[in-house]
Amino acid sequence: MQPYSASLDLGWQHQFIETNNIRLHCVTQGQGDLVLLLHGFPEFWYSWRHQIPALARHFKVVVPDLRGYNYSDKPKTGYDLDTLSTDIQGLIESLGYVKAHIAGHDWGGAIAWNLAQKFPNVINHLAVLNAPHPQRFLHELSNNLDQLRRSWYVLAFQIPGLPEWVIQQNIKNFVKDVFRGLAVRKGAFSAEDNQIYQEALEKPGVIAAAVSYYRQLLTPQNWLHNWNHQPIPVTVPTLVLWSEEDSLLSQKLTQGMEKLISAPFQLKFVPHCGHWMQQEVPQTVNRELLNFFRSAN
């Protein structure tokens, strides 16, 4: 299974791994302690292409296509954060490990936050890129007009059927607008990159599954839980990397983040960078993740 250019063939292995009653397609490289890299919307494992070889010099790197994406299974249900977190907990176990270093971007970051609360015993170090704590995000949607304006698409995705149809009808422009349009460093996305993302989104069921993440987030049950429960503190060492020029997520979402973490915590802002941090400034992200994960040794 090598649907990508030969220039990307760096010794990576493609495999399917059973977890939580589904199969996740994963790209793996390296040996040693386990590092899992979790992608966001509307990506797949490919968004971590610059990190895999750098981290694989020191770790066993596994990068799944999340439930519903690319080659992974696309069930009709299971797109809530608890189920998605259980997918990752089961993946660690299926790989024969007890713990992993976790890095997540965008939706992968939301899953990483939730995983750290639900299964803290399976995480060594937690790194989050451009992803607010889910409960904090829901709170800001209710109280912060600036964040509500930035997140208009989250509300638009609640309309049954329409977002899937609109994206499908305009998929080439959608991919270009989402990646190059939201990037500060436009050169991070070549025409080939856009084509690769387009082909992954065109697979049957992917768009519907991706939109389901957003619909599950805004269920009445989630809103009720958000208002009635204090967040469970994160008890593992945590690094948050945040782009200074992320047009989707306000820097206000990082305020008070330290109150959610009862472990060593670092928050670092990355200048001249948009939402797609690990693709726009890969060397910076590689350096930060290597330093952070290797500090556990």
N, C-alpha and C positions, 0 to 999 in steps of 0.2 A: 504493500500500500504506500506508494510514493507519488502522490498527485502534485508535487511541488517541484520546483526547478532543481536541477542537479547541483546548483551552487549551494543549496541548503542541506545536502546530504553530508552531514558531519559526523556520521557514526550513530545517528539517532535510531532508536528502535521504536516501531509502532506495535502496540499490542492492545488487546481487549481484556479488561479486568472486571470480574464480577463483584458487585457490592450492592447491598440493600435491594436485592431482587432486580437489578438492572445491570447492563454492561456499559462501562465507560471506556471509550477509546483514549489511550494515553501514549504520549511520546516520552521515551526514557533515555537517559544517558548517564554514565558515570557509576562510581561505586562509593560506598561509605554511608554515613548518616543520611537519612532521607530528607529531601527538600521537595515540597509540593508547591507548585505555582498555579494559582487559580485565576482564570481570565474573567473578563466582564462582558457587557453587552456592547455591540453585537459581534463579539470576537469568537475565538476558539484557541486551541493551544498555540497557534502561530503568533499570537501577540507577544509571547515570551521567547521568540526565536533568538533574540540577542542575548538573553540571559542563560539559556540552556548550556551552551558550551563553556561559558565562563564559570558557572557554578559547578558544572560536572567535573571540573579539575579537582574538586575537593569533596563532592557529595554525590550521592545517587539522586538525580533529578528526575522527577515524574511530573508531567504536565498533562492533566486530563482535559478532554473536551467535557465540559459540564453537562449534566443531564439536559437533553433536548438539543444539544449543539453538535454540528458537524457529523461525525461518525458514531457518536454515543447514542444510546437508546433514547426514544422520544415518547415516553408514556403520556397519557392525557392528564395525569395528575402528578403531584409530588414536587411542585415548584415553590413550596413554602420554605422558609429558611431552616426550619427544624429538619425537614426531610433532606434538603440539600446538604445540610451539615452532617447528617447521618450517612449520606453517600460518601463523604470525604473520610469520616471516621472509619467506615467499612473498607474504604480503599487502603488506608494505612494498614489495617489488619490483614487484608488480602495480600498485600505486598510483603507480609512477614515481619512488619515492624511494630513496635509498641508506641513509638513517638515519631513526630516529624517536625521539622521547621516548616512553617507555613508562610507563604507570601500571597496576598490577594490584591487584585486591582479592580476598582469599580464593583460590579456585583460579586466578583470573587473576594473582594475585601469585605463586603457585607456578610458573605458566608463565613469568612475567616473570623470576623468579630463574633458571630453567633456560635461558631465552633468552639471558640475560646471560652464562651460562657457555658455551653452545653457539655463539652467534652474536654475540659482543661487538661486532663491527665494524658491526652494524646499529643500535646503541643510542647515542643521545646522552646522555640522562639516564634513570635508572631510579628510579621511585617505587613503593614497595610499601606497601599498606594491609592491616593485619591478616592477614598471611600469613607464616608462618615459612619459612625455607629448607627445601626438601623433605627433604634429608638430615638436617638437624637435627631436623625433625619426626619422622621415622622413628626416630631415636635416642631421642627423648623418649618415644615410644610404648612403647619397650622398657624404659626405665629410670625413668620418672616416673609414679608411680601417680596423681597428681593429673591429669596430662594424659591418661592412659589413661581415667580416669573421664569427663573432659570429652569425649573422642573416642569414646565408646561406639558412636555411630552409624557410625563408620568400620568398626568390626568387624562391626556388624550388617549393613552393606551387602555383606559378603562372602558372605552366604547366597544361593545362586542362586534368583532368581525372587521370593523373598518380599518384599524391600523394595519392588520395583516394584508388586507387588500391593497391599501395605498403603498405599502412598502414593496409588495410583490410587483405592482404595476410600474414602479419607478426604481427598481432595485439598483441599477447601475449608478444613477444620480444619488440615491440614498447612501450608498457606500462612500462615494466621493465626498458628499456633503458631511457625513458623520466623521470620517477620519481626517481628510485634509482640511475640511471646513472648521473643525474644532481644534486642530493642531496649531500651535504657534510656530513650530518648525515644520513647515509644509513638506520639506524634502524627506521627512521620515517615511513618507508613503509614496512609493513608486506606482506606476501604472500596473506593474506586475502584482504588487501588494494588493491594490484595489481589486484586481481580477481574482486573486486567491480568496479574498474575503467574500467577494460576490458569489463565487462558486460554492463556498461553504454555506452561505445563507440560502442559496437556491435549492439545497437538498430538501426533499419533502418533509414537512413538519417542523422545520427549524424555526421559521418566523413565528409560527403559532406558539411554540414552546418558549421562545425568547420573550414574547409579550406576556406570557403567563406568569413570569417572574414578577412583573409589575402589578398584575392583577391580584396575585396572592398577597403582595405587600400591603395593598390598600383594602383588604377585607375588613368588615366591621369588627371581626374578632381581633385583628391586629391592632386596630385603633383602640379598642377597649383595653387590651392588654397593655398598650403603651401608656395609657393614662392612669391605669390602676396599679401598675407595678414599677418599682424602682429597678433600673438595670442591675443585673448581677455583675459584680466587679470582675474584671479580667485579672487573673492571678499569674499570668506568665509574662516574661519580659517582652516589651512591645516597642516597635519602631513604627512611626507613622511618617510617611513621605507625602508632601502635599505640594502640588504645582501652584506657584504664585499666580499664574494666569489661566487657571481652570475656569472656563466660561460656564460650566455646568454646576459647579459646586462652590459656594461661598466659603471664604476663609473663616467666616463666623462659625462654621460647623466644627472647627477645631477648638473653639474656646471652651474651656472647662473639661477638655478631654481627659486630663490627668485625674479628674475625680472619678472616672470610670475604671481606673486601673490601679490595683493595689500591688504593683510590681514595678521594677525599674522601667522607666518610660522615657522615650525620646520622640520629640516632634521636630521635623526638619522641613523647612520650606525650600523648594527648588525653583530658582528664577528662570525666566525666559523659556517657559515650558507650559504646554496646554494639558488637556485631560489625559492624553495617551503617553504618560510619563515614561514607561519602560521602552517605548518605541521612539520617543522624541529625544530623550537623553539617556541612551542605554548604558554608556560608560559610567555615568553618575549612579544609576540604579545598581549596576553590577558591583561597583565599589562599596556602596552602602550595604547591600545585602550580604556580600562576602564578609565585610568587617563585622556585621551584626551576627550572622549565623556562626562564624568562626570564633566569636567571643565566647561561645558556649563550651568550647574545647579547653 
